[in-house]
Amino acid sequence: MSTTSEERRRTEAALVRAIDGNPDATSPETLAAIAAFVDVLLDEGLPPEGAVVAFKTALMRAESLHRSESEAREHLRSALVSSCIERYFAARLVDDVRETRSPSLRLVRDEESSARQAPEASA
């Protein structure tokens, strides 16, 4: 058994427990569980579509969502999936940002002074 799949199962179970405890996508516990699960999906190299599919599959295991009326359930699911997507791209943005040292800027007056000196040198 790979440690990645074990970690995925563990974070998925924690996500389901958090959603069953409080399906509100703004709850700190739910957000933390979403972040942990999405981070594992990112570590596995899943593209955005794959992460959303895995997340929706995990949502199907949350019993609290099955007890809601269909309209309320869809609203909760949409909010949770939006949180998943936001976390996915926020975490990817941090990974994609590379620190580069920008070249130093040349002052315009340096060009002007060398242009002034050039005619004097040739005279």
TORPA-167734 format. One record per residue (C-alpha): residue number from 1; residue in three letters; x, y, z. Coordinates in steps of 0.2 Angstrom, whole numbers, plus 2048, in hexadecimal, padded with zeros to 3 digits. Layout:
% TORPA-167734
(atom NUM; 'ALA'; (X; Y; Z))
...
***
This chain:
% TORPA-167734
(atom 1; 'MET'; (800; 800; 800))
(atom 2; 'SER'; (807; 811; 7FB))
(atom 3; 'THR'; (809; 81E; 808))
(atom 4; 'THR'; (801; 82B; 7FC))
(atom 5; 'SER'; (7F1; 820; 7FA))
(atom 6; 'GLU'; (7F1; 81E; 80D))
(atom 7; 'GLU'; (7F2; 830; 810))
(atom 8; 'ARG'; (7E5; 833; 803))
(atom 9; 'ARG'; (7D9; 827; 80C))
(atom 10; 'ARG'; (7DD; 82F; 81C))
(atom 11; 'THR'; (7DA; 841; 816))
(atom 12; 'GLU'; (7CA; 83C; 80D))
(atom 13; 'ALA'; (7C3; 834; 81D))
(atom 14; 'ALA'; (7C8; 844; 826))
(atom 15; 'LEU'; (7BF; 84E; 819))
(atom 16; 'VAL'; (7AF; 844; 81A))
(atom 17; 'ARG'; (7AF; 845; 82D))
(atom 18; 'ALA'; (7B1; 858; 82C))
(atom 19; 'ILE'; (7A3; 85A; 820))
(atom 20; 'ASP'; (798; 84F; 82A))
(atom 21; 'GLY'; (79C; 85A; 839))
(atom 22; 'ASN'; (799; 86A; 830))
(atom 23; 'PRO'; (796; 86B; 81D))
(atom 24; 'ASP'; (798; 87D; 81D))
(atom 25; 'ALA'; (7A7; 881; 811))
(atom 26; 'THR'; (7AC; 890; 81B))
(atom 27; 'SER'; (7AE; 886; 82B))
(atom 28; 'PRO'; (7C1; 886; 831))
(atom 29; 'GLU'; (7C0; 873; 834))
(atom 30; 'THR'; (7B9; 86F; 823))
(atom 31; 'LEU'; (7C5; 87B; 81A))
(atom 32; 'ALA'; (7D3; 873; 823))
(atom 33; 'ALA'; (7CD; 862; 81D))
(atom 34; 'ILE'; (7CA; 868; 80B))
(atom 35; 'ALA'; (7DC; 86F; 80B))
(atom 36; 'ALA'; (7E4; 85F; 811))
(atom 37; 'PHE'; (7DB; 854; 805))
(atom 38; 'VAL'; (7DE; 860; 7F6))
(atom 39; 'ASP'; (7F1; 861; 7FB))
(atom 40; 'VAL'; (7F2; 84E; 7FA))
(atom 41; 'LEU'; (7EA; 84E; 7E9))
(atom 42; 'LEU'; (7F6; 85B; 7E4))
(atom 43; 'ASP'; (804; 850; 7EA))
(atom 44; 'GLU'; (7FE; 842; 7E0))
(atom 45; 'GLY'; (7FF; 84D; 7D0))
(atom 46; 'LEU'; (7EC; 84D; 7CC))
(atom 47; 'PRO'; (7E7; 85B; 7C0))
(atom 48; 'PRO'; (7D9; 866; 7C5))
(atom 49; 'GLU'; (7CB; 85C; 7BD))
(atom 50; 'GLY'; (7D2; 84C; 7C6))
(atom 51; 'ALA'; (7D2; 855; 7D7))
(atom 52; 'VAL'; (7C0; 85B; 7D5))
(atom 53; 'VAL'; (7BB; 849; 7D0))
(atom 54; 'ALA'; (7C4; 842; 7DF))
(atom 55; 'PHE'; (7BC; 84F; 7EA))
(atom 56; 'LYS'; (7AB; 84C; 7E4))
(atom 57; 'THR'; (7AD; 83A; 7E7))
(atom 58; 'ALA'; (7B2; 83D; 7F9))
(atom 59; 'LEU'; (7A2; 848; 7FB))
(atom 60; 'MET'; (797; 83A; 7F6))
(atom 61; 'ARG'; (79D; 831; 806))
(atom 62; 'ALA'; (798; 83F; 811))
(atom 63; 'GLU'; (787; 83A; 819))
(atom 64; 'SER'; (782; 84B; 81F))
(atom 65; 'LEU'; (781; 851; 80D))
(atom 66; 'HIS'; (775; 842; 809))
(atom 67; 'ARG'; (769; 848; 817))
(atom 68; 'SER'; (767; 859; 80F))
(atom 69; 'GLU'; (759; 85E; 803))
(atom 70; 'SER'; (75F; 85D; 7F1))
(atom 71; 'GLU'; (761; 870; 7EE))
(atom 72; 'ALA'; (76A; 873; 7FF))
(atom 73; 'ARG'; (775; 864; 7FB))
(atom 74; 'GLU'; (77A; 86B; 7EA))
(atom 75; 'HIS'; (77E; 87C; 7F2))
(atom 76; 'LEU'; (789; 874; 7FF))
(atom 77; 'ARG'; (791; 869; 7F2))
(atom 78; 'SER'; (795; 878; 7E7))
(atom 79; 'ALA'; (79C; 882; 7F5))
(atom 80; 'LEU'; (7A7; 874; 7FA))
(atom 81; 'VAL'; (7AD; 870; 7E9))
(atom 82; 'SER'; (7B1; 883; 7E6))
(atom 83; 'SER'; (7BB; 882; 7F6))
(atom 84; 'CYS'; (7C4; 873; 7EF))
(atom 85; 'ILE'; (7C8; 87C; 7DF))
(atom 86; 'GLU'; (7CE; 88C; 7E8))
(atom 87; 'ARG'; (7DA; 882; 7F3))
(atom 88; 'TYR'; (7E0; 878; 7E4))
(atom 89; 'PHE'; (7E5; 888; 7DA))
(atom 90; 'ALA'; (7EB; 891; 7E9))
(atom 91; 'ALA'; (7F7; 883; 7ED))
(atom 92; 'ARG'; (7FC; 881; 7DB))
(atom 93; 'LEU'; (800; 894; 7DA))
(atom 94; 'VAL'; (80C; 892; 7E9))
(atom 95; 'ASP'; (814; 884; 7E0))
(atom 96; 'ASP'; (815; 88D; 7CF))
(atom 97; 'VAL'; (81C; 89D; 7D6))
(atom 98; 'ARG'; (82F; 89D; 7D3))
(atom 99; 'GLU'; (83A; 8AA; 7DB))
(atom 100; 'THR'; (844; 8B2; 7CE))
(atom 101; 'ARG'; (850; 8C0; 7D0))
(atom 102; 'SER'; (84B; 8CE; 7C4))
(atom 103; 'PRO'; (859; 8D6; 7BB))
(atom 104; 'SER'; (85E; 8E7; 7C1))
(atom 105; 'LEU'; (856; 8F6; 7B8))
(atom 106; 'ARG'; (861; 901; 7AE))
(atom 107; 'LEU'; (85F; 914; 7B1))
(atom 108; 'VAL'; (85A; 91E; 7A2))
(atom 109; 'ARG'; (866; 92C; 7A7))
(atom 110; 'ASP'; (874; 920; 7A5))
(atom 111; 'GLU'; (870; 91F; 792))
(atom 112; 'GLU'; (86E; 932; 791))
(atom 113; 'SER'; (87F; 935; 79A))
(atom 114; 'SER'; (888; 928; 78F))
(atom 115; 'ALA'; (880; 930; 77F))
(atom 116; 'ARG'; (886; 941; 785))
(atom 117; 'GLN'; (898; 93B; 788))
(atom 118; 'ALA'; (899; 932; 777))
(atom 119; 'PRO'; (898; 942; 76C))
(atom 120; 'GLU'; (8A5; 94A; 777))
(atom 121; 'ALA'; (8B1; 93B; 776))
(atom 122; 'SER'; (8B0; 93C; 763))
(atom 123; 'ALA'; (8B2; 94F; 761))
***
